[in-house]
């Protein structure tokens, strides 16, 4: 493992501080400066609900006011402050979670425990989920195939929807919240409403949010056009600065649900819809820009619908059945390069699928020598059609049957957790479901049968200190895209070609963590190693097609190693300090080269001052945060790596430090819940920089200063 000693100035001092100081285990639940760790309960990745402290796997929970504060437009932006979690961004409308150096189809996205698919095969294809329409988000780091099957090599993100809860006193209770937000950088306006109506037998929930944003703004720095004087040893100037054309978007997302509670248990029906139109800024030609030629964009339309029926059915004091039926429809439409969304959609890429999931899970309490656990069976079928004039990915069908068991046993201070799963996956590409000629006629079939398992535990060394370790086997079946892609992918400015001979990826993940918790501090330090056999990656063939580089899918063995350190301590009654350090190193075993899309080493520092009430302003707080990212060189197979050889921009990035400032307070609105006001300034000094996982880095800077003003108004009682 190649740790860069120059990654962060004073790294050894930071690591020493992180080990000696208290580190964060979970997020705040009830307000600024409140260490309410006892109230955090995890469900994802665990045999039974419980504290994060005693889970074998590394799990974070984001909920309550902490979730509200971190909440961004995308799932990736909402979670990228967590240790070992980053985001692949494209402006403000795309943000895909990266967990321990893995992203896309190697991170399982869940909707209340059931896997969903948002065509994550593209670098910029982020989950079609709005964080505003969720109650809490659980992040499991490390292989999680036991409960969720394929795609959970790096971890899983379980988004819990708005809650369908019932009245405890027999009366009906109605409450909700309105959200108003404005961001100055891209002139983004958000307006949202969500609320619940709780009764003894019937419960209702609903929410809707509309987001409308213009073009993002980056620092108005020097540009390559016209070419500036040569600066030997420095990164090339970007093609575009200031306001970036074709980075606008518009979203409308909603959720509605109804629940019934009877003597038999609980029954729930829920619909979630997501609609997004946006533009992407395309790179300029790889030569000097002709006079008068402006930037170009490509328009996209994304739609996602989910309908879910599930139940909680207690059988006796030991067993509870949880059946689920779910349907998902996902549509991705993209124009040809140079055709923005104002020109509607020209049919270049038009991919749609319907996915049906049937899951029957049984949870149990004390059973023989087992304290708690869950067993289940899940069947998922996906029907995809590709109607576009470019075969970015073909049509076809994917069937997946899985059976699993995950159990827990406590022996004094020792808690053991173990699980086993068997999956059968059938992937069939069909020429009849693809609008353009393919390299196969009729159908092309791939079968996989994979066994995965995990074993781990936690040991309470003292009342405050816990040692935990976990070893897990994960897997990922190759997708229709990886097997049979054949066309121009405008999102990465390249031609991509599939490989029908790909095998399933299989990983062995091991991690070891030391966790501390006391009344004023909490702590966690983790090291991990994830070895992946038959790692699937894109390799530059060295050829070009109409001026675009041609990439083809290959396989190799790979190893990722990393460390996660995070610390939070209330040093005085009014001051809280926290720090997080994450680093991962992923290598191609055959070549020794870095794996693509590995985040730069990152250090986060944050201080929060809570001085108490200021007259009518309740719970005021001031936060100052610093984010330092180390420099990183692009791997040979990196998406956008071609920009290291362009006369403008870069694929490799320099180290940078960005400051953020936040101020907030509450006002008694007379409804029993206070109105909350916050003002955040991202990139406080308007620094010019390129983030390594910003997909515009090849030809533009990362976003400049952004002032975000948010008001949350409660209603009901």
PLY file of the C-alpha trace (Angstrom):
ply
format ascii 1.0
element vertex 717
property float x
property float y
property float z
element edge 716
property int vertex1
property int vertex2
end_header
0.00 0.00 0.00
1.52 3.33 -1.06
0.74 5.99 1.54
1.86 9.44 0.43
3.66 11.15 3.27
3.14 14.51 1.57
-0.61 14.01 1.18
-1.54 16.29 4.07
0.86 18.56 5.92
1.43 17.25 9.41
-0.34 13.97 8.71
1.29 12.07 11.55
0.25 14.79 13.95
-3.31 14.59 12.68
-3.35 10.81 13.00
-1.96 11.02 16.50
-4.60 13.56 17.48
-7.33 11.41 15.96
-6.20 8.34 17.88
-5.86 10.20 21.16
-8.97 12.31 20.81
-12.54 11.03 20.73
-13.81 9.97 17.33
-17.34 10.04 15.95
-19.36 6.87 15.93
-22.75 8.21 14.90
-24.46 11.42 14.04
-26.44 13.74 16.27
-30.15 13.05 16.41
-31.76 15.82 18.42
-30.00 19.07 17.75
-26.82 21.04 17.54
-24.25 20.03 20.10
-26.29 17.20 21.62
-24.43 13.89 21.91
-27.53 11.67 21.75
-25.80 8.49 20.63
-28.05 6.20 22.65
-30.97 7.13 20.40
-29.24 5.97 17.19
-30.37 2.50 16.10
-29.17 0.82 12.90
-31.03 -1.73 10.78
-29.12 -1.98 7.50
-26.36 -4.58 7.52
-27.32 -5.95 10.94
-29.18 -9.12 12.04
-31.36 -7.01 14.34
-31.73 -3.30 15.18
-29.07 -2.12 17.59
-26.41 0.44 18.46
-23.66 1.15 15.90
-21.14 0.59 18.69
-21.74 -3.17 18.78
-22.11 -3.91 15.05
-19.40 -5.95 13.37
-19.64 -3.80 10.24
-18.93 -0.07 10.12
-22.31 1.71 9.98
-23.25 5.39 10.12
-26.75 6.77 10.60
-27.76 10.23 9.37
-31.03 11.49 10.82
-32.76 14.36 12.61
-31.30 17.87 12.50
-27.89 16.54 11.45
-29.47 15.08 8.32
-31.31 18.35 7.66
-28.06 20.28 7.90
-26.11 17.95 5.61
-28.95 17.51 3.13
-27.99 18.32 -0.46
-29.64 18.00 -3.84
-28.08 14.57 -4.38
-27.43 11.52 -2.24
-23.68 11.78 -2.80
-23.51 15.40 -1.65
-25.55 14.53 1.45
-23.18 11.78 2.58
-19.70 12.93 1.53
-18.81 14.21 5.02
-18.86 10.68 6.45
-15.55 8.82 6.90
-14.67 6.76 3.84
-17.52 8.29 1.80
-17.05 10.65 -1.16
-19.08 11.73 -4.17
-18.60 11.85 -7.94
-20.06 15.21 -8.97
-21.10 16.99 -12.13
-22.25 20.43 -11.10
-25.02 20.36 -8.51
-27.44 17.99 -10.24
-25.37 14.77 -10.18
-23.71 13.26 -7.13
-22.93 9.53 -6.87
-21.75 8.02 -3.55
-18.25 6.54 -3.37
-17.58 4.17 -0.46
-14.00 3.13 0.23
-12.94 3.82 -3.34
-15.85 1.98 -5.00
-18.86 3.54 -6.70
-21.57 2.98 -9.30
-22.61 -0.67 -9.51
-20.25 -1.57 -6.66
-22.31 0.37 -4.08
-25.82 -0.97 -3.46
-28.49 1.72 -3.20
-31.54 0.60 -1.22
-35.01 2.00 -0.72
-35.98 0.84 2.77
-33.99 -2.39 2.47
-34.86 -3.25 -1.15
-32.27 -2.71 -3.88
-33.04 -0.19 -6.63
-31.34 0.41 -9.96
-30.73 3.83 -11.51
-28.55 2.77 -14.46
-25.38 3.52 -12.49
-23.10 2.21 -15.27
-22.11 5.79 -16.19
-19.62 7.88 -14.25
-22.19 10.67 -13.83
-25.26 8.45 -13.36
-26.28 9.21 -9.79
-29.13 7.67 -7.75
-32.57 9.04 -8.62
-33.39 9.69 -4.96
-34.18 12.97 -3.22
-32.73 13.13 0.34
-35.52 15.55 1.39
-38.07 12.74 0.98
-36.37 10.49 3.54
-36.51 10.08 7.30
-32.97 8.73 7.75
-30.08 7.31 5.76
-27.92 4.37 6.86
-24.51 3.77 5.32
-22.83 0.36 5.62
-19.13 0.37 4.72
-17.60 -2.86 3.48
-19.03 -5.84 1.58
-22.78 -6.18 2.23
-23.82 -8.90 -0.19
-25.28 -11.07 2.60
-28.48 -9.07 2.82
-28.53 -7.30 -0.53
-26.84 -9.56 -3.09
-25.00 -8.25 -6.14
-23.43 -4.77 -6.26
-22.65 -4.33 -2.55
-18.87 -4.84 -2.89
-17.98 -1.50 -1.33
-21.02 -1.06 0.86
-24.69 -0.16 0.88
-26.74 3.01 1.32
-30.24 2.40 2.71
-32.55 5.39 2.30
-35.47 5.16 4.71
-38.56 6.94 3.30
-40.89 9.32 5.11
-42.25 7.36 8.11
-45.68 5.73 8.26
-46.20 5.68 12.03
-49.35 5.31 14.14
-50.89 7.18 17.06
-50.17 5.83 20.52
-53.11 7.57 22.25
-55.94 6.81 19.82
-56.13 10.40 18.56
-55.15 11.65 15.11
-52.02 13.80 14.90
-51.10 15.91 11.88
-47.72 17.54 11.44
-45.32 18.51 8.71
-42.70 20.89 7.44
-42.19 23.38 4.63
-38.73 23.98 3.16
-37.55 27.13 1.38
-33.96 27.35 0.12
-31.99 29.60 -2.19
-28.41 29.05 -3.38
-26.61 31.96 -4.97
-23.97 30.07 -6.96
-26.37 28.59 -9.52
-29.43 30.66 -8.58
-31.10 27.50 -7.30
-34.50 27.69 -5.62
-35.97 24.76 -3.67
-39.48 24.62 -2.27
-40.76 21.51 -0.54
-43.50 20.23 1.75
-43.79 16.98 3.68
-46.17 15.83 6.36
-47.78 12.93 8.18
-51.22 12.18 9.55
-51.15 9.55 12.28
-54.22 7.71 13.54
-54.82 4.59 15.56
-55.46 2.41 12.50
-54.74 4.58 9.44
-51.64 6.61 8.71
-50.86 8.88 5.75
-47.64 10.49 4.58
-46.73 12.72 1.66
-44.07 15.04 0.38
-43.11 17.01 -2.72
-40.14 19.18 -3.62
-39.37 21.28 -6.68
-35.82 22.37 -7.51
-35.02 24.87 -10.26
-31.40 25.83 -10.90
-29.42 27.83 -13.42
-25.80 27.44 -14.46
-23.13 26.93 -11.83
-20.42 29.53 -11.33
-16.73 28.81 -10.85
-14.03 31.37 -9.96
-13.45 33.80 -12.82
-9.87 32.68 -13.36
-7.57 32.65 -16.35
-8.71 30.43 -19.24
-6.83 28.55 -21.92
-8.65 30.33 -24.76
-6.85 32.24 -26.09
-3.80 30.15 -25.06
-1.90 31.78 -22.16
1.88 31.82 -21.88
3.36 28.41 -21.06
3.75 27.72 -17.33
6.15 24.81 -17.02
5.39 22.49 -14.13
1.90 23.90 -13.50
-1.52 22.50 -14.32
-2.96 23.79 -17.57
-5.56 26.54 -17.49
-9.17 25.38 -17.86
-11.21 25.94 -20.99
-14.09 27.63 -19.12
-14.38 29.81 -16.01
-17.06 32.07 -14.59
-20.62 30.96 -15.37
-20.58 27.49 -16.95
-23.16 27.22 -19.69
-25.30 24.08 -19.87
-25.10 23.12 -16.18
-28.72 23.97 -15.34
-31.40 21.53 -14.17
-35.01 21.28 -13.00
-36.48 18.60 -10.71
-39.85 17.71 -9.25
-39.90 14.78 -6.85
-42.67 13.42 -4.67
-43.79 10.63 -2.35
-47.13 9.50 -0.98
-48.02 6.57 1.28
-50.77 5.01 3.34
-50.52 2.53 6.20
-53.03 0.38 8.09
-52.55 -1.19 11.51
-54.74 -4.05 12.65
-54.59 -7.04 14.93
-52.60 -8.92 12.26
-49.82 -6.28 12.10
-49.10 -3.39 9.73
-49.68 -2.99 5.98
-48.08 -0.16 3.93
-48.44 1.08 0.34
-46.08 3.77 -0.98
-45.37 5.54 -4.29
-42.27 7.63 -5.02
-41.70 9.62 -8.22
-38.59 11.45 -9.44
-38.39 13.75 -12.50
-35.23 15.51 -13.63
-34.24 17.45 -16.75
-30.71 18.80 -16.99
-27.84 19.78 -19.24
-24.22 18.69 -19.13
-21.41 20.96 -20.29
-19.33 19.18 -22.94
-15.58 19.63 -23.43
-14.37 21.88 -26.25
-12.46 20.50 -29.27
-9.01 19.18 -28.44
-7.35 22.10 -30.23
-7.52 25.86 -30.21
-11.08 27.10 -30.08
-12.22 28.56 -33.39
-13.22 32.23 -33.13
-16.86 32.67 -32.17
-17.43 29.06 -31.18
-19.04 28.79 -27.77
-19.42 25.87 -25.36
-21.76 23.00 -26.15
-24.10 21.01 -23.95
-26.10 17.83 -24.02
-29.62 17.53 -22.63
-30.96 14.61 -20.60
-34.31 13.54 -19.21
-34.39 11.14 -16.25
-37.52 9.63 -14.71
-37.95 7.12 -11.90
-41.10 5.61 -10.37
-41.34 3.19 -7.46
-44.43 1.47 -6.09
-44.10 -0.69 -3.01
-46.43 -2.82 -0.90
-45.02 -4.29 2.32
-46.15 -5.54 5.68
-44.96 -6.32 9.20
-46.73 -9.47 10.40
-45.91 -10.74 13.91
-46.47 -14.50 14.08
-45.63 -14.99 17.75
-43.26 -13.60 20.35
-40.29 -14.91 18.38
-41.03 -14.55 14.67
-42.11 -11.60 12.52
-42.67 -11.91 8.76
-41.89 -8.94 6.49
-43.10 -9.54 2.90
-42.40 -6.94 0.20
-43.59 -6.47 -3.38
-41.90 -3.65 -5.31
-42.01 -2.26 -8.85
-39.55 0.22 -10.31
-39.61 1.93 -13.69
-36.55 3.91 -14.77
-36.12 5.98 -17.93
-32.91 7.58 -19.22
-33.03 9.76 -22.34
-30.05 11.64 -23.71
-29.48 13.80 -26.76
-26.61 13.72 -29.18
-23.60 15.86 -28.26
-24.36 19.52 -28.81
-28.15 19.20 -28.44
-29.25 20.77 -25.12
-32.50 20.04 -23.33
-34.19 23.16 -24.70
-34.33 21.31 -28.03
-36.29 18.45 -26.41
-34.99 14.90 -26.75
-33.81 13.60 -30.10
-33.84 9.84 -29.37
-30.08 9.27 -29.44
-30.19 7.36 -26.14
-33.51 6.07 -24.85
-33.23 3.30 -22.23
-36.08 2.12 -20.04
-36.55 -0.80 -17.69
-39.15 -2.27 -15.38
-37.86 -4.09 -12.31
-40.01 -6.30 -10.07
-38.82 -7.45 -6.65
-40.43 -10.00 -4.34
-38.80 -10.33 -0.94
-39.92 -12.39 2.04
-37.91 -11.83 5.17
-38.46 -13.35 8.61
-36.92 -11.78 11.69
-36.64 -13.63 14.95
-35.70 -12.92 18.53
-34.29 -15.49 20.95
-34.21 -18.84 19.13
-32.27 -21.77 20.58
-28.69 -20.46 21.04
-29.27 -17.45 18.73
-30.23 -14.05 20.15
-31.58 -12.46 16.96
-31.46 -12.85 13.21
-33.15 -12.68 9.85
-33.63 -15.21 7.06
-35.16 -14.58 3.69
-35.59 -15.18 0.01
-35.60 -12.54 -2.73
-36.43 -12.73 -6.43
-35.82 -9.84 -8.79
-36.44 -9.59 -12.53
-35.54 -6.65 -14.74
-36.87 -6.12 -18.27
-34.93 -3.49 -20.28
-35.46 -1.98 -23.72
-33.00 0.21 -25.64
-34.84 2.36 -28.18
-32.08 4.83 -28.95
-30.23 5.28 -32.22
-26.97 4.66 -30.32
-26.49 1.34 -28.56
-25.03 2.69 -25.36
-26.45 -0.39 -23.66
-28.66 -3.14 -25.12
-32.09 -4.35 -24.09
-32.60 -7.63 -22.33
-33.56 -9.32 -19.09
-31.84 -9.93 -15.75
-33.19 -12.51 -13.25
-31.81 -12.88 -9.73
-32.84 -15.38 -7.04
-31.19 -15.18 -3.64
-31.61 -16.91 -0.26
-29.89 -15.69 2.89
-29.56 -15.95 6.67
-27.88 -13.51 9.06
-27.64 -14.31 12.80
-26.37 -12.84 16.06
-25.18 -14.33 19.34
-24.00 -12.46 22.46
-21.66 -14.10 24.97
-21.01 -11.70 27.81
-18.96 -8.82 26.36
-18.63 -10.56 22.98
-21.23 -10.17 20.20
-20.86 -12.43 17.16
-22.60 -11.92 13.78
-22.49 -14.32 10.83
-24.37 -14.78 7.58
-24.55 -16.87 4.42
-26.15 -16.22 1.03
-26.58 -18.02 -2.29
-27.47 -16.20 -5.52
-28.33 -17.35 -9.03
-28.19 -14.63 -11.69
-29.18 -14.88 -15.33
-28.37 -11.99 -17.71
-29.81 -12.19 -21.23
-29.14 -9.52 -23.86
-31.86 -9.56 -26.52
-31.53 -8.10 -30.00
-35.33 -7.80 -30.18
-35.16 -5.31 -27.28
-32.48 -3.17 -28.95
-33.30 -0.67 -31.70
-29.95 -0.82 -33.56
-27.98 -3.81 -34.91
-25.97 -5.66 -32.27
-22.98 -7.99 -32.22
-25.34 -10.86 -31.33
-28.53 -12.10 -32.92
-31.44 -13.46 -30.92
-30.02 -13.45 -27.40
-26.74 -13.72 -25.54
-26.91 -15.34 -22.09
-24.63 -15.16 -19.04
-25.24 -17.28 -15.91
-23.68 -16.78 -12.49
-24.01 -18.80 -9.28
-22.30 -17.16 -6.31
-21.99 -17.98 -2.60
-21.21 -15.12 -0.23
-20.82 -14.95 3.53
-19.62 -12.87 6.44
-18.35 -13.41 9.97
-17.54 -10.75 12.52
-18.00 -9.53 16.01
-17.45 -6.84 18.60
-15.89 -7.10 22.04
-16.48 -4.53 24.79
-13.00 -4.05 26.25
-14.44 -1.57 28.77
-17.74 0.23 29.19
-16.45 2.88 26.77
-14.09 1.01 24.43
-15.07 -1.62 21.84
-12.97 -3.62 19.39
-14.80 -4.81 16.26
-13.80 -6.80 13.21
-15.58 -8.22 10.18
-14.69 -10.38 7.20
-17.13 -10.53 4.32
-17.37 -12.06 0.88
-19.11 -9.90 -1.70
-19.86 -10.24 -5.39
-21.11 -8.35 -8.42
-22.46 -9.79 -11.64
-21.49 -7.94 -14.85
-24.22 -5.67 -16.18
-25.83 -5.57 -19.60
-23.80 -2.44 -20.27
-20.45 -4.00 -19.36
-21.22 -7.09 -21.42
-22.54 -5.44 -24.58
-22.01 -1.64 -24.65
-21.10 -0.35 -28.09
-21.35 3.35 -28.76
-20.51 6.95 -27.95
-20.94 7.84 -24.28
-21.15 11.62 -24.38
-21.02 11.82 -20.57
-17.35 10.77 -20.59
-16.45 12.00 -24.09
-15.44 8.51 -25.25
-16.56 5.42 -27.15
-17.17 2.45 -24.83
-17.34 -1.21 -25.83
-18.50 -4.18 -23.77
-17.00 -7.63 -23.26
-19.41 -10.62 -23.35
-16.80 -12.89 -21.69
-16.78 -11.06 -18.34
-17.10 -13.09 -15.12
-18.62 -11.97 -11.83
-16.46 -9.92 -9.50
-15.81 -11.54 -6.11
-14.33 -9.73 -3.14
-12.95 -10.55 0.29
-13.25 -7.57 2.63
-11.63 -7.41 6.07
-11.76 -4.50 8.50
-10.72 -3.84 12.08
-11.94 -0.93 14.17
-11.47 0.50 17.65
-14.45 2.50 18.97
-14.77 4.78 21.95
-17.78 6.51 23.50
-18.28 8.62 26.59
-20.66 11.38 27.62
-18.66 14.13 25.91
-16.75 12.25 23.24
-17.06 9.44 20.74
-14.42 7.67 18.69
-13.67 5.26 15.86
-10.52 4.27 13.99
-10.71 1.69 11.20
-8.34 -0.04 8.81
-9.56 -2.28 5.98
-8.47 -4.38 3.02
-10.75 -5.34 0.11
-9.36 -7.82 -2.43
-11.44 -8.15 -5.62
-10.99 -11.01 -8.07
-11.94 -10.35 -11.72
-12.29 -6.60 -11.16
-14.05 -5.10 -14.20
-12.59 -1.89 -15.62
-12.40 0.16 -18.80
-9.08 0.19 -20.63
-8.04 2.69 -23.28
-7.41 0.71 -26.46
-5.25 3.45 -27.94
-7.64 3.78 -30.86
-9.99 6.63 -31.70
-13.40 6.80 -33.36
-14.36 10.17 -34.87
-11.79 11.83 -32.65
-12.99 10.12 -29.44
-10.85 7.61 -27.50
-12.12 4.02 -27.53
-12.35 2.16 -24.19
-13.09 -1.55 -23.80
-13.98 -3.53 -20.68
-11.29 -5.81 -19.25
-10.79 -7.80 -16.01
-7.97 -8.06 -13.51
-7.46 -8.65 -9.80
-7.40 -5.59 -7.55
-6.78 -4.67 -3.93
-8.04 -1.63 -2.02
-6.60 -0.70 1.37
-7.56 2.21 3.53
-7.91 3.93 6.88
-10.76 5.96 8.39
-10.26 8.13 11.46
-12.81 10.50 12.88
-13.06 12.45 16.14
-15.59 14.60 17.95
-15.30 16.13 21.41
-17.22 18.74 23.40
-14.20 20.60 24.75
-16.26 23.21 26.63
-19.95 23.76 27.30
-20.19 25.89 24.16
-17.50 24.53 21.82
-17.41 21.24 19.93
-14.54 20.16 17.67
-14.47 17.31 15.15
-12.06 15.88 12.62
-12.19 13.14 10.01
-9.38 11.65 7.95
-9.95 9.15 5.13
-7.47 7.56 2.75
-7.77 4.68 0.29
-5.27 3.16 -2.10
-6.60 0.90 -4.88
-4.25 -0.96 -7.22
-4.49 -3.11 -10.32
-2.62 -6.28 -9.32
-1.39 -6.97 -12.84
0.01 -3.54 -13.63
0.54 -1.95 -10.21
-1.33 1.11 -11.45
-4.02 2.93 -9.49
-7.64 1.96 -9.98
-9.91 4.60 -11.53
-12.14 6.96 -9.52
-10.17 6.65 -6.29
-10.80 9.70 -4.08
-7.90 11.82 -2.91
-6.83 11.54 0.73
-9.07 13.90 2.70
-8.95 15.71 6.03
-12.04 17.46 7.44
-11.93 19.81 10.44
-14.98 21.45 11.97
-15.65 23.63 14.98
-19.15 24.45 16.28
-19.87 27.23 18.77
-23.26 27.08 20.57
-23.42 30.09 22.93
-26.98 29.51 24.20
-30.10 31.64 23.60
-29.74 35.13 22.11
-33.01 36.76 23.04
-35.65 35.50 20.60
-33.06 33.38 18.74
-33.04 29.87 20.17
-30.15 27.41 19.85
-27.89 29.70 17.80
-24.75 28.15 16.39
-21.75 29.10 14.29
-19.73 26.49 12.40
-16.42 26.77 10.59
-15.21 23.86 8.51
-12.04 23.15 6.54
-11.70 20.46 3.87
-8.25 19.53 2.62
-7.78 17.14 -0.30
-4.38 15.83 -1.30
-3.14 15.88 -4.88
-3.91 12.85 -7.03
-2.82 11.63 -10.45
-5.34 10.11 -12.84
-5.05 6.38 -13.46
-4.51 5.23 -17.07
-8.09 3.92 -17.30
-9.61 6.89 -15.47
-12.76 8.38 -16.99
-11.67 11.71 -18.51
-7.99 10.67 -18.26
-7.62 11.87 -21.86
-7.68 15.45 -20.58
-4.20 15.04 -19.11
-3.07 15.09 -22.75
-5.32 17.95 -23.85
-3.90 21.48 -24.28
-6.38 22.70 -21.62
-7.61 21.32 -18.32
-6.39 18.24 -16.50
-7.46 14.83 -15.24
-4.93 14.90 -12.39
-5.49 17.42 -9.61
-3.45 19.46 -7.15
-3.96 19.60 -3.40
-6.37 22.24 -2.12
-8.07 23.50 1.05
-11.59 24.93 1.07
-13.34 26.70 3.97
-17.07 26.62 4.75
-19.00 28.79 7.22
-22.45 28.18 8.67
-24.76 30.14 10.97
-28.15 29.02 12.24
-30.83 29.58 14.86
-34.44 28.74 15.68
-37.47 30.91 16.40
-40.52 29.84 18.37
-43.35 29.71 15.84
-46.07 28.98 18.39
-46.75 25.50 16.99
-44.70 23.55 19.50
-41.84 23.12 17.01
-39.53 26.03 16.17
-38.90 27.58 12.77
-35.28 26.98 11.77
-33.09 29.39 9.82
-29.64 28.69 8.45
-27.10 30.40 6.23
-24.16 28.47 4.84
-21.29 29.74 2.74
-19.55 27.01 0.76
-16.05 27.78 -0.56
-15.93 30.86 1.63
-12.87 32.41 -0.07
-14.01 31.62 -3.65
-10.92 29.46 -4.12
-9.93 28.18 -7.55
-9.47 24.40 -7.41
-10.36 21.11 -9.08
-11.75 18.23 -7.06
-10.48 14.87 -8.28
-13.99 13.38 -8.43
-15.49 16.43 -10.15
-16.20 15.23 -13.69
-15.87 18.78 -15.07
-12.22 18.94 -13.93
-10.95 18.24 -17.46
-12.11 21.58 -18.77
-13.48 23.68 -15.88
-12.87 24.51 -12.23
-14.95 23.24 -9.32
-17.77 25.50 -8.00
-16.91 28.85 -6.46
-18.51 30.57 -3.49
-22.09 29.51 -2.78
-24.33 31.16 -0.19
-27.25 28.91 0.79
-30.16 30.31 2.79
-32.65 27.81 4.24
-35.89 28.18 6.19
-37.76 25.19 7.64
-41.28 25.97 8.86
-43.15 23.32 10.90
-46.92 23.05 10.83
-49.47 20.92 12.67
-49.10 19.61 16.19
0 1
1 2
2 3
3 4
4 5
5 6
6 7
7 8
8 9
9 10
10 11
11 12
12 13
13 14
14 15
15 16
16 17
17 18
18 19
19 20
20 21
21 22
22 23
23 24
24 25
25 26
26 27
27 28
28 29
29 30
30 31
31 32
32 33
33 34
34 35
35 36
36 37
37 38
38 39
39 40
40 41
41 42
42 43
43 44
44 45
45 46
46 47
47 48
48 49
49 50
50 51
51 52
52 53
53 54
54 55
55 56
56 57
57 58
58 59
59 60
60 61
61 62
62 63
63 64
64 65
65 66
66 67
67 68
68 69
69 70
70 71
71 72
72 73
73 74
74 75
75 76
76 77
77 78
78 79
79 80
80 81
81 82
82 83
83 84
84 85
85 86
86 87
87 88
88 89
89 90
90 91
91 92
92 93
93 94
94 95
95 96
96 97
97 98
98 99
99 100
100 101
101 102
102 103
103 104
104 105
105 106
106 107
107 108
108 109
109 110
110 111
111 112
112 113
113 114
114 115
115 116
116 117
117 118
118 119
119 120
120 121
121 122
122 123
123 124
124 125
125 126
126 127
127 128
128 129
129 130
130 131
131 132
132 133
133 134
134 135
135 136
136 137
137 138
138 139
139 140
140 141
141 142
142 143
143 144
144 145
145 146
146 147
147 148
148 149
149 150
150 151
151 152
152 153
153 154
154 155
155 156
156 157
157 158
158 159
159 160
160 161
161 162
162 163
163 164
164 165
165 166
166 167
167 168
168 169
169 170
170 171
171 172
172 173
173 174
174 175
175 176
176 177
177 178
178 179
179 180
180 181
181 182
182 183
183 184
184 185
185 186
186 187
187 188
188 189
189 190
190 191
191 192
192 193
193 194
194 195
195 196
196 197
197 198
198 199
199 200
200 201
201 202
202 203
203 204
204 205
205 206
206 207
207 208
208 209
209 210
210 211
211 212
212 213
213 214
214 215
215 216
216 217
217 218
218 219
219 220
220 221
221 222
222 223
223 224
224 225
225 226
226 227
227 228
228 229
229 230
230 231
231 232
232 233
233 234
234 235
235 236
236 237
237 238
238 239
239 240
240 241
241 242
242 243
243 244
244 245
245 246
246 247
247 248
248 249
249 250
250 251
251 252
252 253
253 254
254 255
255 256
256 257
257 258
258 259
259 260
260 261
261 262
262 263
263 264
264 265
265 266
266 267
267 268
268 269
269 270
270 271
271 272
272 273
273 274
274 275
275 276
276 277
277 278
278 279
279 280
280 281
281 282
282 283
283 284
284 285
285 286
286 287
287 288
288 289
289 290
290 291
291 292
292 293
293 294
294 295
295 296
296 297
297 298
298 299
299 300
300 301
301 302
302 303
303 304
304 305
305 306
306 307
307 308
308 309
309 310
310 311
311 312
312 313
313 314
314 315
315 316
316 317
317 318
318 319
319 320
320 321
321 322
322 323
323 324
324 325
325 326
326 327
327 328
328 329
329 330
330 331
331 332
332 333
333 334
334 335
335 336
336 337
337 338
338 339
339 340
340 341
341 342
342 343
343 344
344 345
345 346
346 347
347 348
348 349
349 350
350 351
351 352
352 353
353 354
354 355
355 356
356 357
357 358
358 359
359 360
360 361
361 362
362 363
363 364
364 365
365 366
366 367
367 368
368 369
369 370
370 371
371 372
372 373
373 374
374 375
375 376
376 377
377 378
378 379
379 380
380 381
381 382
382 383
383 384
384 385
385 386
386 387
387 388
388 389
389 390
390 391
391 392
392 393
393 394
394 395
395 396
396 397
397 398
398 399
399 400
400 401
401 402
402 403
403 404
404 405
405 406
406 407
407 408
408 409
409 410
410 411
411 412
412 413
413 414
414 415
415 416
416 417
417 418
418 419
419 420
420 421
421 422
422 423
423 424
424 425
425 426
426 427
427 428
428 429
429 430
430 431
431 432
432 433
433 434
434 435
435 436
436 437
437 438
438 439
439 440
440 441
441 442
442 443
443 444
444 445
445 446
446 447
447 448
448 449
449 450
450 451
451 452
452 453
453 454
454 455
455 456
456 457
457 458
458 459
459 460
460 461
461 462
462 463
463 464
464 465
465 466
466 467
467 468
468 469
469 470
470 471
471 472
472 473
473 474
474 475
475 476
476 477
477 478
478 479
479 480
480 481
481 482
482 483
483 484
484 485
485 486
486 487
487 488
488 489
489 490
490 491
491 492
492 493
493 494
494 495
495 496
496 497
497 498
498 499
499 500
500 501
501 502
502 503
503 504
504 505
505 506
506 507
507 508
508 509
509 510
510 511
511 512
512 513
513 514
514 515
515 516
516 517
517 518
518 519
519 520
520 521
521 522
522 523
523 524
524 525
525 526
526 527
527 528
528 529
529 530
530 531
531 532
532 533
533 534
534 535
535 536
536 537
537 538
538 539
539 540
540 541
541 542
542 543
543 544
544 545
545 546
546 547
547 548
548 549
549 550
550 551
551 552
552 553
553 554
554 555
555 556
556 557
557 558
558 559
559 560
560 561
561 562
562 563
563 564
564 565
565 566
566 567
567 568
568 569
569 570
570 571
571 572
572 573
573 574
574 575
575 576
576 577
577 578
578 579
579 580
580 581
581 582
582 583
583 584
584 585
585 586
586 587
587 588
588 589
589 590
590 591
591 592
592 593
593 594
594 595
595 596
596 597
597 598
598 599
599 600
600 601
601 602
602 603
603 604
604 605
605 606
606 607
607 608
608 609
609 610
610 611
611 612
612 613
613 614
614 615
615 616
616 617
617 618
618 619
619 620
620 621
621 622
622 623
623 624
624 625
625 626
626 627
627 628
628 629
629 630
630 631
631 632
632 633
633 634
634 635
635 636
636 637
637 638
638 639
639 640
640 641
641 642
642 643
643 644
644 645
645 646
646 647
647 648
648 649
649 650
650 651
651 652
652 653
653 654
654 655
655 656
656 657
657 658
658 659
659 660
660 661
661 662
662 663
663 664
664 665
665 666
666 667
667 668
668 669
669 670
670 671
671 672
672 673
673 674
674 675
675 676
676 677
677 678
678 679
679 680
680 681
681 682
682 683
683 684
684 685
685 686
686 687
687 688
688 689
689 690
690 691
691 692
692 693
693 694
694 695
695 696
696 697
697 698
698 699
699 700
700 701
701 702
702 703
703 704
704 705
705 706
706 707
707 708
708 709
709 710
710 711
711 712
712 713
713 714
714 715
715 716
